[in-house]
Amino acid sequence: MSRQPEKALLDALKALLGPKGFTQDPVVMAPYLEDWRGKLKGEAAALLSPASTQEVLAIMKMASEAKVAVVPQGGNSSTVGGATPSKDGAALLLSTKRLNAIRAISPEESCATVEAGVILSALHEAADKHNLRFPLNIASKDMATIGGLISTNAGGSHVLRFGQMRASVLGIEVVFPDGSLLENLRPLRKDNQGYDLRQLLAGAEGSLGVITAASLRLIPKPHSKIVIWVGVESPSAALALLRHLEKESGEAVEVFELMESSLIELVLKHIPDTEIPTEKAYPWYVLIEATAFSEDFDLEALMVNILADATEKKEILEAVIAQNETQAGKLWRLRETIPLAERSEGFAVKHDISVPVSAMPSFIEQESRAIQEKFPGTTVLAFGHLGDGNVHFNVCPPKEVTDQLGWVENEGIAVSHFVYERVMANGGAISAEHGIGQTKLADFMRFGNKTKIQALKAIKKAIDPQSIMNPGKLLPVEQAE
């Protein structure tokens, strides 16, 4: 069990890190202590901002000896409270933002070696200079860090073609709870030497150690790209369109994002300089991005023909193709600002769930009705990555509710239980890409596979027997000791 840090430990950390790396100033610490959604607020004994792996090593050795908890934090963009400390103030909050060096980019290896605090958009820009790209992309790319993305096994819009974050991790550098260092940054495509610790740490949510650097797969930039906005009648029609595109274009489609019309209305309401490109409003929209890597491949002609055929088959109602990068950016802005628009509108019970792709249209259509019948006055807002079965299924309070946060924290429990029961009945999972953190912890214990949970507990106990790494996230403290 972790302890309250004593003055001697805090003094030693202050001497180690200096004024740039150690603070107890409540004003400076305040943004780090509250989660991105503004629902959770914790306390910490100090904010530590190490500037090197060696400083992280020293921190963890001191914390281990003193049995003091450490909460790692990257960009603080977690939606499940995975980087927010508890309210008891006993933990040390370790920010990786100063670990922000891009150590190397190797076009020969198609690999980037970067530190944990590198912002995703910065990696995109660095790779672009070498005519390469990093395939993961999320709406919070300007704040999310590489260490956090690995720790949560982030997903995003390009999972359809390139997989989640763990699929891009070739090597990793991590400091374990006892202060030992695993330095395994070699970008090996094959390494069949026992358990794959890279994959174990991807999705561990900081519960097994502090990721300090990683080697990541890069891919060539495409020769051509096309972005399309489509109006469709239903999620079922959208899935039919996706299968049509896959059949006719192979792996050209990288993005296939499904959005309900009411969400786009929120974007138009709250986000300046946004507008739908279609002549009419439709019940559902799809954002499609397709690429080609050969200059001999006429991507636009192919997509135009596919869209024309899909129109004849009633799979789409209207399609608009971006004519330049500016127009493409405006289409992407409609999709990427959905979370901000939702946040501006008010509080909702958030669900980041997955079901088999074939079940996603019926789940959205049938379960939305079931929710609204069981909880009268509520509104379901659904959007997500149709190609990988991940749907963000958010339930808004009845309009007459004045205390939205109170409703979410109280009535929202029953709402989530109902949603998760339906998810499990459809062969799904209660977390698709955001992780468990602390907000989904009780639900994970209730709905998660019991054998898997026992295995996770055993791994946690073996690597972190004192339970000092990000306690209360992914696993309950009392079950992780």
C-alpha positions as CSV (number, residue, x, y, z in Angstrom):
1,M,0.0,0.0,0.0
2,S,1.4,3.4,-0.9
3,R,2.2,6.0,1.7
4,Q,2.1,9.8,2.1
5,P,5.5,11.2,1.0
6,E,7.6,12.6,3.7
7,K,9.4,15.9,3.6
8,A,12.8,14.2,3.1
9,L,11.6,12.6,-0.1
10,L,10.1,15.8,-1.4
11,D,13.3,17.7,-0.6
12,A,15.4,15.0,-2.4
13,L,13.1,15.2,-5.5
14,K,13.3,19.0,-5.5
15,A,17.1,18.8,-5.4
16,L,17.1,16.2,-8.2
17,L,14.7,18.0,-10.6
18,G,15.3,21.7,-9.9
19,P,12.7,24.5,-10.3
20,K,11.7,23.4,-13.8
21,G,11.1,19.8,-12.8
22,F,9.5,20.2,-9.3
23,T,6.7,22.3,-8.0
24,Q,4.1,22.3,-5.3
25,D,2.6,25.6,-6.4
26,P,-1.2,25.0,-6.5
27,V,-1.7,27.4,-9.3
28,V,0.8,25.6,-11.6
29,M,-0.5,22.2,-10.6
30,A,-4.2,23.0,-11.0
31,P,-4.5,22.1,-14.7
32,Y,-2.8,18.7,-14.1
33,L,-5.1,17.8,-11.3
34,E,-8.4,18.0,-13.3
35,D,-9.4,15.6,-16.1
36,W,-10.1,16.9,-19.6
37,R,-13.8,16.7,-19.2
38,G,-13.8,18.6,-15.9
39,K,-15.6,15.9,-14.1
40,L,-12.8,14.6,-11.9
41,K,-10.4,16.5,-9.7
42,G,-7.6,15.0,-7.6
43,E,-4.7,16.2,-5.4
44,A,-1.0,15.4,-5.5
45,A,1.9,15.9,-3.1
46,A,4.0,17.5,-5.9
47,L,4.2,17.8,-9.7
48,L,7.3,16.2,-11.1
49,S,8.5,17.0,-14.7
50,P,11.6,15.0,-15.4
51,A,13.7,16.0,-18.5
52,S,15.4,12.6,-19.0
53,T,15.0,8.9,-18.6
54,Q,17.7,9.0,-15.9
55,E,15.6,11.4,-13.9
56,V,12.6,9.1,-14.2
57,L,14.8,6.3,-13.0
58,A,15.9,8.2,-10.0
59,I,12.3,9.3,-9.2
60,M,11.0,5.7,-9.4
61,K,13.8,4.4,-7.2
62,M,13.0,7.0,-4.5
63,A,9.3,6.4,-4.8
64,S,9.8,2.6,-4.6
65,E,12.0,2.8,-1.5
66,A,9.5,5.2,0.2
67,K,6.4,3.2,-1.0
68,V,4.9,6.3,-2.5
69,A,2.5,6.2,-5.4
70,V,3.3,7.8,-8.8
71,V,0.7,8.8,-11.3
72,P,2.1,9.2,-14.9
73,Q,0.5,11.9,-17.1
74,G,1.1,12.8,-20.7
75,G,-1.2,15.3,-22.4
76,N,-3.9,14.9,-19.8
77,S,-6.5,14.1,-22.5
78,S,-7.8,10.9,-20.9
79,T,-11.6,10.7,-21.0
80,V,-11.8,8.0,-18.3
81,G,-9.7,9.7,-15.6
82,G,-6.7,7.5,-16.3
83,A,-4.1,10.3,-15.5
84,T,-6.0,12.1,-12.7
85,P,-4.6,11.4,-9.2
86,S,-6.9,10.4,-6.3
87,K,-8.3,13.0,-3.8
88,D,-6.1,11.9,-0.9
89,G,-3.1,13.9,-2.2
90,A,-0.6,11.1,-1.4
91,A,0.6,10.5,-4.9
92,L,3.4,12.2,-6.9
93,L,2.2,13.3,-10.3
94,L,4.8,12.6,-13.0
95,S,4.3,14.7,-16.2
96,T,6.2,13.5,-19.3
97,K,5.9,16.8,-21.1
98,R,9.6,17.6,-20.8
99,L,10.5,14.3,-22.3
100,N,9.8,15.7,-25.7
101,A,12.7,14.9,-28.0
102,I,12.4,13.2,-31.3
103,R,15.6,11.2,-31.0
104,A,15.8,9.9,-34.6
105,I,13.8,9.4,-37.8
106,S,15.1,6.7,-40.1
107,P,13.7,6.6,-43.6
108,E,15.7,3.4,-44.2
109,E,14.0,1.6,-41.2
110,S,10.7,3.6,-41.8
111,C,10.9,4.3,-38.0
112,A,10.8,7.1,-35.6
113,T,12.4,7.0,-32.1
114,V,10.7,9.5,-29.9
115,E,10.3,10.3,-26.2
116,A,7.1,9.8,-24.4
117,G,6.2,13.5,-24.1
118,V,6.3,14.2,-27.9
119,I,2.9,15.5,-29.0
120,L,1.2,13.5,-31.8
121,S,0.9,16.4,-34.2
122,A,4.7,17.1,-33.7
123,L,5.5,13.6,-34.8
124,H,3.2,14.0,-37.8
125,E,5.1,17.1,-38.8
126,A,8.5,15.5,-38.2
127,A,7.7,12.5,-40.3
128,D,6.3,14.6,-43.1
129,K,9.7,16.3,-43.6
130,H,11.0,12.8,-44.5
131,N,8.1,12.1,-46.9
132,L,6.7,9.7,-44.3
133,R,3.8,9.7,-42.0
134,F,2.7,8.2,-38.7
135,P,-0.6,6.5,-39.3
136,L,-2.5,7.1,-36.0
137,N,-4.7,10.2,-36.0
138,I,-7.1,11.4,-33.3
139,A,-9.0,14.6,-32.6
140,S,-6.8,15.5,-29.7
141,K,-3.6,15.2,-31.7
142,D,-2.4,18.6,-30.6
143,M,-2.3,17.6,-26.9
144,A,-2.1,13.8,-26.7
145,T,1.4,12.5,-26.2
146,I,3.1,9.3,-27.5
147,G,3.5,7.8,-24.0
148,G,-0.2,8.3,-23.3
149,L,-1.2,7.0,-26.7
150,I,0.8,3.8,-26.0
151,S,-0.4,3.5,-22.4
152,T,-4.1,3.6,-23.6
153,N,-3.5,1.7,-26.8
154,A,-5.2,4.6,-28.6
155,G,-7.4,4.1,-31.7
156,G,-8.7,6.9,-33.8
157,S,-9.9,7.3,-37.3
158,H,-7.3,5.2,-39.2
159,V,-7.6,1.9,-37.3
160,L,-9.6,0.5,-40.2
161,R,-6.4,0.2,-42.2
162,F,-3.5,0.5,-39.7
163,G,-4.7,-0.9,-36.4
164,Q,-4.6,0.6,-32.9
165,M,-1.5,2.2,-31.4
166,R,0.1,-1.1,-30.4
167,A,0.3,-2.1,-34.0
168,S,2.8,0.7,-34.6
169,V,5.1,0.1,-31.6
170,L,8.3,-1.5,-32.7
171,G,10.4,-0.9,-29.6
172,I,9.9,0.6,-26.1
173,E,11.8,2.2,-23.2
174,V,10.1,2.0,-19.8
175,V,11.0,2.5,-16.2
176,F,9.4,-0.1,-14.0
177,P,8.1,0.6,-10.5
178,D,11.3,-0.6,-8.8
179,G,13.4,1.8,-10.8
180,S,14.8,-0.7,-13.2
181,L,15.0,0.2,-16.9
182,L,13.9,-1.8,-19.9
183,E,15.7,-0.3,-22.9
184,N,14.4,-2.1,-25.9
185,L,14.1,0.5,-28.7
186,R,15.4,-1.7,-31.5
187,P,12.9,-1.5,-34.3
188,L,12.7,-5.2,-34.9
189,R,9.8,-6.5,-36.9
190,K,10.5,-10.0,-35.6
191,D,11.5,-10.7,-32.0
192,N,10.3,-14.1,-30.8
193,Q,11.9,-14.1,-27.4
194,G,9.2,-14.8,-25.0
195,Y,6.4,-12.5,-23.8
196,D,6.1,-9.3,-25.9
197,L,6.5,-6.6,-23.3
198,R,5.8,-3.9,-25.9
199,Q,2.3,-5.3,-26.3
200,L,1.9,-5.8,-22.5
201,L,2.6,-2.1,-21.9
202,A,0.4,-0.9,-24.7
203,G,-3.0,-0.5,-22.9
204,A,-1.6,-0.9,-19.4
205,E,-2.6,2.6,-18.6
206,G,0.5,3.5,-16.7
207,S,-0.1,0.7,-14.2
208,L,3.1,-1.2,-14.9
209,G,5.7,1.5,-15.3
210,V,6.5,4.9,-16.9
211,I,7.0,4.8,-20.7
212,T,9.9,7.1,-21.5
213,A,10.4,6.5,-25.2
214,A,9.3,4.3,-28.1
215,S,10.3,3.3,-31.6
216,L,7.3,3.6,-33.9
217,R,6.5,2.4,-37.4
218,L,6.2,5.0,-40.1
219,I,4.7,4.5,-43.5
220,P,5.2,6.3,-46.9
221,K,3.1,9.3,-47.7
222,P,0.5,8.4,-50.3
223,H,0.8,9.8,-53.9
224,S,-2.9,10.8,-53.9
225,K,-5.7,11.2,-51.3
226,I,-9.4,11.9,-51.6
227,V,-11.8,13.0,-48.9
228,I,-15.5,12.5,-49.3
229,W,-18.6,13.6,-47.3
230,V,-21.6,11.3,-47.8
231,G,-25.2,11.5,-46.6
232,V,-26.9,8.2,-45.9
233,E,-30.2,7.0,-44.7
234,S,-29.1,4.7,-41.9
235,P,-26.1,2.9,-40.3
236,S,-27.1,-0.2,-42.2
237,A,-26.8,1.7,-45.5
238,A,-23.4,3.0,-44.3
239,L,-22.1,-0.5,-43.7
240,A,-23.3,-1.6,-47.1
241,L,-21.4,1.3,-48.6
242,L,-18.2,0.4,-46.7
243,R,-18.4,-3.2,-47.9
244,H,-18.9,-1.9,-51.5
245,L,-15.9,0.4,-51.2
246,E,-13.7,-2.4,-49.8
247,K,-14.7,-4.8,-52.6
248,E,-14.0,-2.3,-55.4
249,S,-11.0,-0.4,-54.0
250,G,-9.1,-3.0,-51.9
251,E,-7.2,-1.3,-49.1
252,A,-7.6,2.2,-50.5
253,V,-10.1,3.3,-47.8
254,E,-8.3,4.4,-44.6
255,V,-11.1,6.2,-42.9
256,F,-14.8,5.5,-42.6
257,E,-16.4,7.7,-39.9
258,L,-20.2,7.4,-39.1
259,M,-22.0,10.4,-37.5
260,E,-25.6,11.1,-36.6
261,S,-27.1,14.3,-37.9
262,S,-27.9,15.7,-34.4
263,L,-24.2,15.6,-33.6
264,I,-23.4,17.6,-36.7
265,E,-26.1,20.1,-35.7
266,L,-24.2,20.5,-32.4
267,V,-21.0,21.2,-34.3
268,L,-22.7,23.8,-36.5
269,K,-24.1,25.4,-33.3
270,H,-20.9,25.5,-31.2
271,I,-18.0,25.5,-33.6
272,P,-17.4,28.6,-35.7
273,D,-16.9,28.5,-39.5
274,T,-18.5,25.1,-40.0
275,E,-21.1,24.1,-42.5
276,I,-22.3,20.9,-44.1
277,P,-21.2,20.6,-47.7
278,T,-24.3,18.7,-49.0
279,E,-27.3,20.5,-50.5
280,K,-29.7,18.9,-48.0
281,A,-29.5,17.6,-44.4
282,Y,-29.5,13.8,-44.0
283,P,-30.2,11.5,-41.0
284,W,-26.6,10.1,-41.0
285,Y,-23.3,11.2,-42.5
286,V,-20.1,9.4,-43.4
287,L,-16.6,10.9,-43.7
288,I,-14.4,8.8,-46.1
289,E,-10.7,9.1,-46.8
290,A,-9.0,7.0,-49.4
291,T,-5.4,7.0,-50.6
292,A,-3.3,5.6,-53.4
293,F,0.5,5.1,-53.4
294,S,1.1,4.8,-57.1
295,E,1.0,7.7,-59.5
296,D,-0.5,5.4,-62.1
297,F,-3.5,4.8,-60.0
298,D,-6.4,7.1,-60.7
299,L,-8.0,7.2,-57.3
300,E,-10.5,9.9,-58.0
301,A,-11.9,8.2,-61.1
302,L,-12.3,4.9,-59.1
303,M,-14.1,6.6,-56.2
304,V,-16.4,8.6,-58.5
305,N,-17.4,5.3,-60.2
306,I,-18.0,3.6,-56.9
307,L,-20.1,6.4,-55.6
308,A,-22.2,6.5,-58.7
309,D,-22.8,2.8,-58.4
310,A,-23.6,3.2,-54.7
311,T,-26.1,5.9,-55.5
312,E,-27.9,3.6,-58.0
313,K,-28.0,0.9,-55.3
314,K,-29.5,3.4,-52.8
315,E,-26.6,3.1,-50.4
316,I,-26.0,6.8,-50.5
317,L,-28.2,9.9,-50.8
318,E,-25.6,12.5,-51.7
319,A,-21.8,12.7,-51.9
320,V,-19.4,15.6,-52.0
321,I,-15.7,15.2,-52.9
322,A,-13.3,17.7,-51.5
323,Q,-11.6,19.5,-54.4
324,N,-8.5,20.7,-52.4
325,E,-6.8,20.5,-49.0
326,T,-8.8,23.4,-47.7
327,Q,-12.1,21.7,-48.4
328,A,-10.8,18.5,-47.1
329,G,-9.8,20.2,-43.8
330,K,-13.3,21.6,-43.5
331,L,-14.8,18.2,-43.8
332,W,-12.4,16.8,-41.2
333,R,-13.2,19.7,-38.9
334,L,-16.9,18.6,-38.8
335,R,-15.8,15.2,-37.5
336,E,-12.9,16.2,-35.2
337,T,-14.8,18.9,-33.3
338,I,-17.7,16.6,-32.3
339,P,-16.2,16.0,-28.8
340,L,-15.7,19.7,-28.3
341,A,-19.2,20.5,-29.5
342,E,-20.7,17.8,-27.2
343,R,-18.7,19.3,-24.3
344,S,-20.0,22.8,-25.1
345,E,-23.6,21.5,-25.1
346,G,-23.4,20.0,-21.7
347,F,-22.8,16.8,-19.9
348,A,-23.7,13.3,-21.1
349,V,-23.2,9.7,-20.1
350,K,-20.3,8.7,-22.3
351,H,-19.7,5.2,-23.7
352,D,-16.8,4.1,-25.8
353,I,-17.9,0.6,-26.8
354,S,-17.3,-1.9,-29.4
355,V,-19.3,-4.7,-31.0
356,P,-18.7,-6.9,-34.0
357,V,-18.8,-4.7,-37.2
358,S,-21.8,-6.6,-38.5
359,A,-23.7,-5.9,-35.4
360,M,-23.0,-2.2,-35.2
361,P,-25.8,-0.8,-37.3
362,S,-28.5,-2.8,-35.5
363,F,-26.9,-2.0,-32.2
364,I,-27.1,1.7,-32.9
365,E,-30.6,1.6,-34.2
366,Q,-32.2,-0.8,-31.8
367,E,-30.4,0.0,-28.6
368,S,-30.9,3.8,-29.1
369,R,-34.6,3.2,-29.1
370,A,-34.4,0.9,-26.1
371,I,-32.4,3.4,-24.1
372,Q,-34.9,6.2,-24.9
373,E,-37.8,4.0,-23.9
374,K,-36.3,2.8,-20.6
375,F,-35.1,6.3,-19.7
376,P,-37.7,8.7,-21.1
377,G,-36.6,12.1,-22.3
378,T,-33.0,11.0,-22.9
379,T,-31.3,11.5,-26.2
380,V,-28.7,9.2,-27.7
381,L,-25.9,10.6,-29.8
382,A,-23.9,8.0,-31.7
383,F,-20.8,8.3,-33.8
384,G,-17.7,6.4,-34.4
385,H,-15.5,4.1,-36.5
386,L,-17.9,1.9,-38.3
387,G,-15.1,-0.1,-40.0
388,D,-13.7,-1.5,-36.6
389,G,-17.0,-1.7,-34.7
390,N,-16.2,1.2,-32.3
391,V,-19.1,3.4,-31.5
392,H,-19.2,6.4,-29.1
393,F,-22.6,6.0,-27.7
394,N,-23.5,9.0,-25.5
395,V,-26.7,9.5,-23.6
396,C,-27.8,13.1,-22.9
397,P,-30.1,13.9,-19.9
398,P,-33.7,15.0,-20.4
399,K,-34.0,18.6,-21.5
400,E,-35.8,19.6,-18.3
401,V,-32.9,18.5,-16.1
402,T,-31.0,21.6,-14.8
403,D,-28.2,19.8,-12.9
404,Q,-26.8,17.8,-15.8
405,L,-23.6,16.7,-14.0
406,G,-25.7,15.5,-11.0
407,W,-27.9,13.5,-13.4
408,V,-24.9,12.0,-15.1
409,E,-23.3,11.0,-11.8
410,N,-26.4,9.5,-10.4
411,E,-29.0,8.3,-13.0
412,G,-26.1,7.8,-15.4
413,I,-25.0,4.7,-13.4
414,A,-28.2,2.9,-14.3
415,V,-28.0,4.1,-17.9
416,S,-24.4,2.7,-18.3
417,H,-25.3,-0.6,-16.7
418,F,-28.2,-1.0,-19.2
419,V,-25.9,0.0,-22.1
420,Y,-23.1,-2.4,-21.0
421,E,-25.6,-5.2,-20.6
422,R,-26.7,-4.7,-24.2
423,V,-23.0,-4.5,-25.3
424,M,-22.2,-7.8,-23.7
425,A,-25.3,-9.4,-25.1
426,N,-24.1,-8.3,-28.6
427,G,-20.6,-9.9,-28.0
428,G,-18.9,-6.6,-27.4
429,A,-16.6,-4.8,-25.0
430,I,-17.3,-1.8,-22.7
431,S,-14.1,0.0,-23.7
432,A,-12.9,0.1,-27.3
433,E,-10.1,2.8,-27.3
434,H,-10.3,5.0,-24.3
435,G,-9.3,2.4,-21.7
436,I,-10.7,1.7,-18.2
437,G,-9.1,4.5,-16.1
438,Q,-11.0,5.1,-12.9
439,T,-14.4,6.0,-14.4
440,K,-15.0,2.6,-15.9
441,L,-13.3,0.6,-13.1
442,A,-16.4,-0.6,-11.3
443,D,-18.0,-1.5,-14.6
444,F,-15.0,-3.4,-15.8
445,M,-15.0,-5.5,-12.6
446,R,-18.7,-6.1,-13.1
447,F,-18.9,-6.8,-16.8
448,G,-15.3,-7.8,-17.7
449,N,-14.1,-11.4,-18.2
450,K,-13.3,-12.8,-14.8
451,T,-10.4,-15.0,-16.0
452,K,-8.8,-12.0,-17.8
453,I,-9.2,-9.8,-14.7
454,Q,-7.4,-12.5,-12.6
455,A,-4.6,-12.6,-15.1
456,L,-4.3,-8.8,-15.1
457,K,-4.1,-8.8,-11.3
458,A,-1.3,-11.5,-11.4
459,I,0.7,-9.4,-13.8
460,K,0.2,-6.3,-11.8
461,K,1.3,-8.0,-8.6
462,A,4.4,-9.4,-10.2
463,I,5.6,-6.2,-11.7
464,D,4.3,-3.7,-9.1
465,P,4.0,-5.6,-5.8
466,Q,3.7,-2.4,-3.8
467,S,0.9,-1.1,-6.0
468,I,2.6,2.3,-6.4
469,M,2.1,2.7,-10.2
470,N,-1.0,4.7,-11.0
471,P,-3.1,3.1,-8.3
472,G,-6.8,2.8,-8.7
473,K,-6.6,2.8,-12.5
474,L,-7.5,-0.3,-14.6
475,L,-7.5,-2.4,-11.4
476,P,-8.8,-1.6,-7.9
477,V,-6.0,-1.0,-5.5
478,E,-7.3,-3.6,-3.1
479,Q,-7.2,-6.2,-5.9
480,A,-3.8,-5.1,-7.2
481,E,-1.7,-5.5,-4.1
